[in-house]
């Protein structure tokens, strides 16, 4: 059974404060990344693991990102089963509402090699890359997470910020691509159509998440968003600016494009797969499109911060969620891309319709077109975000 459109999806929370977060970034909020003493090393910031004597862990995640019992929302079936199986007591807190906001919450402790009171945190690729760059995340023991090596989707291997999958393990993933409402417009297949087709003028939105919008535009120019030059970024930005200046793009949004697309107030957009799954459940004329030029793949990643004192317990939980049957239960609730191979067969036992949905279980053809945005250093992050904000008028 399809889930109803929730009032605010996980990806919406990610960008709900994006306008202010992006402005902060361009105003110098990233300055903390380069302050003296902020960068830690494995040798210089040693973490003690008390898992052998303390059967517990603290897990911080985003709202609506864990399966809950429909009859009793205080119950989390997959997590409760982990506790029953292992005896590890999990303090589960939904206290991550925005990547930049959470960074500010833990920045002072991690910069000073102090504990945050959390054993697992879940952050989006670009923020994961920043924290890894700063040396704030512990390396995982491959011997304790064999399910990850066995079952992680090939498209999520060899990511630039964690090529060996030793630091950041995807919790859930999603796609940024195109979407349109077939009730008010004809089919759209390419980024260039979205940005130039006369009948769409003023009826288009794009995302205020720089990596998703710019990644798609770079792909449409034949460039690789996982490995690009400043000149290639600028080429794509000029293409975006032309669409803004011509009035083709009405506005840039977080996930608040979803109700406008549902009502037909906008005809087409750059959008996220999780939102479109929910919208299409209400109106099957709303379609997600993966352009032939490619789509952007993002993940939210489980990580163990420095000074977390229950790393082995955290590794046991990470390994548990890479069991295909467990991953399927989680995916059936959250409706994002399941990063676990083998979960699709398990999902067929739970909900065959969801198992057949390519936005939850993409086929190889779709995954082969997906790219993860290149990890940026501090200077690049400020430069590219600043240029992007100037064009979108944030």
N, C-alpha and C positions, 0 to 999 in steps of 0.2 A: 504494500500500500504506500502510495506517495505521501511524503510529509507535507503539510500545508506550508505556505510561504510564511516563514517566521518574520517577525517585525524587524529584527536586526540580525543579520547573519554574522558569522565569525569574521568573514572578510570585510564586512561593513564596519565592524568594530575596529579592524585594522586601520581603516581610513577615515573613521568618523571624525577624528581630529587632525586629519592629514593636512588640511590647509594651514592650521596653526603650527603643526609639527614641521612642515616643510619650510614655513617662514622662519621658524626658529633655527632650522638647519642652515638656511642661507644667512641668517643673522649671526651665526657663529656658535650655535649650540653644540657643534661638533668640536669646539675648541678643547673640551675636556678630553677628547681622544688623544691629544698630543701633549697634555700637561706633564711636567716632569714628575716621575714617579708613578704615572698611571700604568705604564706597560709593565707587565709581570713576566717572569720566566718560570719554567717548570722547576728549575733548580732553586730559584729564589723565593718561590711561594709554594711551599710543600703542604699538602693536605693530608690529614690523618683520617683513616677510614675506621669507623667504629662499628661497621656492619656485623662483625663477628659477635659482638656482645649486645648490640641494639637492633632489634628486629623492627625497624621503622624507617620511614622516609617521608620527606615533605615534597609535594609535587605541585608546582604552580603552572596553571594553564589559562587559556582564554575561555570566556563564557561559551556555553552551548557547543563544546568541543569534546564532550564525553557522552557516551550512551547513558540514558536514564530510563528507568522503568516508567512506562506510560501511566500506570496506576499510582505510583508513588515516586515522585521526582527526587526524593531524598536518596533513593537507591540507584546505584550505578552498577548494572549487572556485571560488566566485564571487569571492572575494578574490584567489586566485591568478591568475584571469583578468584582474583589474584590474591587477595588477602586470605581467603579461605584455603587456597592451595599452598601458600608459602608461609603463612603466619606473620608476614611483614605488614605492620599497620601503616596505612597510608593516610597522611593528612593532605587532602586534596583541596586546593584553593583556586578559585577563578579570579585571580588578581592581576591578570595581564590584559589590559584593554587597548594598548597602543604600544608599538615598539619603542618609540622615543620616550614616552612617558615611563615605561618600565626601566629603560636604560637610566633615566634620571633617578629612579627609585633605588637602584643598586650600585650606581656608578661610584659613589664615595667609598663604599665598603670594598668593592672589587679592586679599585685603584690602589687601595691601601693593603691589599692581601688580607682582607677580613671576610668572615662568613656572612652570608645573606639570610641564613636560616632556611635555605631551600636546597634540596638535593637534585631536583630536575626542574629546568625551566624550558619553555617552548617559545622559540622566537623565529621570525621569518628570515629567509636566506641572508638578506643584506645586513640585518642586525647580527645574525649569527656570525657572518664574516667579520664584522667590526669587532665583536667580542673575542673572536679567535685571534684576530690581528693584534689585539691588546694583550693576549696571553692570559685571559681571564677564565678560560674553560679547561677542565681536566680532560686528558686523553682517556678513552675507554679501553678496556682489555678485550681484544678480539676473542679470546678464549671463553669469555663470559657472555658474549652476545653472538653465538654461532648462528642463530636464526636470521640475524641481520645479514651476515655474509651469504647465507643460503637463499634468502628470500627478498632482498631489496631489489626493486625494479632496476633493470640495467640502465634505464634513462637517468637514474638518480645516482649512478656511480661516477666517480672521477670528477666531482664538482670542484671548481677551482679553489674554493676556500677550505675544502676538506677532501682532497683527492683519495685518501685511503679510508674514508668513512670511519675514522677513529675518534671524531670529536662531536659531530652533529648528525643525529639519526632522524630522518623525516618521520614526523607524527602523521601528518596528512599533507597532501599536495593538491594543487589546482592549476587550472589553465586560464590565461588571459587570451581572448580572441575577439571575434566580432559577434554581434547578435543583432537580430532584427525582428520586428513584429510583422508577420505576414498578413495581418489584418489591414495594415495601412501602407505597406510597400511591397514591391516585388523582391525577389531573392537578391542577396548581396553575397559576393564571393571573395572580393579582394579589398585590401586596405585602400587602394587607389580609388575604387568605386565609392567607398565610404567618404573619402575626402574630397571628391570632385563631382559626383553625379548630381546633375542639376535638380532632379526631383527631391533630393535629400537636403537641399540647402536649408540651414536653420533647424533641421530636425535630427541633428546628430550630437551625441555627447561622447567625450573621451575621458579616460581616467586620470585623476590627479596623482596617481601613483606613477612616478617618473619611469620606473623600470619596466612597467607593463606597457604603457603607451609608447615610449621610445623604443622598447625592444621590438614591438610589432612593426613600427615604422622603419627601423633599421633592416629588419628582415625583408620588408617590402622593397627595399632598395638593393637587395641582394647581399647585404652585409650581415655578419654574424654577431648578435648581441652578446655572445659569450666571449668574444675576442674581437674588439673593435678599436679603432683609432679615434682621436678627437675630431679629425676631419670627417669621418664617417658619422659620428654623432651629430656634428653640425649640419651635415647634409640632410639627415632625417629631421632635425629641428627646423631647418628652413622649409621643409615640406609641410611640417605641422603649422608653422607660422603662416604660410600661404592659406591654409584651410581656416585658420583663425581670422586672418585679415579679410578673407572673402565672405565671411559670415556662414561658411559651411558648418562649422562647429558652433553649436549654441552655447555650450558651457563644459567645464571639466568637473567631474564629480567623484565622490567616494561611491559607496554602493547605493546612494540615494537615486541613482539612475533607474533602479529596478521598478519602482512604482510608476515612473513616467513611461517606461517601455511597456509595462503591463497595460496602461490606459491608452497607449497610442499617442501620448503627448510628444514623445520622440519616436522616430521610425527605426532608428538603428544606432548602434553604439559600439564602443570598445567595452567589453564586459567580462565578468568572471564566470567560470563554469558552474560553480556552486549556486550562484544566484539564478542562472538560467535554468538549471534543473528544477528549481522550485517554481519559477515562473511558468515553465512549460507544463508543469503539473496542473496548472490552472487554465492554461491556454496553449494548445498544442501548435498554434501558429507562431509562437515565439520560438525562435531557433538559435542555437549556438553554431557559429561557423568557424572552422579552422581553415584559414586561408592557405592556399598551396605554398605561399612564401614562408609560412611557419606560425607557430603560436609560442607564447611564453609560459614556461613551467615554473611555478613557485612552490616552495615547501615551507612548512613550519616545523622546526627541528627541536627534538629533545636533546638537551645538553646538561652536563653536570658542572656547575660553576666551581671555581676555586674555593677551597675551604669547606665545601660540602662534606659532611662527615659520614655519609652513608652511600658511598659510590657503588659498592658491590650490590647493595640492595637496589639501587637505581638501575644498575646493569641487568639485574634479574627482571625488573619490570619492563625495561626496554626489550629484552629478549622475549618476554611473554607476549608483548603486543605485536611481535613479528611471527607469532604462530598464526597460520592462515585462518583458522576458525575464529580466533579472537579478533583478528583484524577485520573479518567480515562483519562481526557483530557491531564493531565500532563504526564501520563505513555505512552500515544500514541506517544508522542514526544521523551521522553528520553530513553525508551526501557529498563529500569531497573525494578527490582521487585517492584511492587506497594504494599506498606505496609498497604493498606486500604481494609478492607473487604467490599464487595458490589460493588467494582469498576469493577470487571469482568463483571457483568451484564450490567453495563453502557458502558463498552468497546465494548460489542457485538453490540451496536447501532452505534458505531463509526467505528470499524474495527474488524469484526469477526475473521479474521486470527490472529491478535494480541491477541484477547481475548482467543484464543485456545492455545497460546504459553505458555508452562509451565515455561519458564524462565522469564516471566513477571507475570504470575499468577500461581505459583506453586500449585500443588495439595497437599493434606494432606500427601500422601506417601513421597513426596519429602521434604516437610517441616519438617516432623518427623525425617528425617535423617540429618537435618541441625543443626549446632552448632555455637554459637558466642564465639569467643576466650575469655578466662578468662581475666578479668581486672587485670593488673599488677601494683604493686607498683613501686616506683622509682628504688629500688635496683634490683628487678626482671627484669625490663625493660632493664636496663644496662647489666645485666648478660646474659639474653637470646639473646638480639640483638648482644652482643659481640661474643658469641659462634657461632651464626648463620653466622655472617659476616666472621668469620675465616674459616668456611667450604665453603662458596660460593665464597670466594676470593675477596670480595669487598674492 
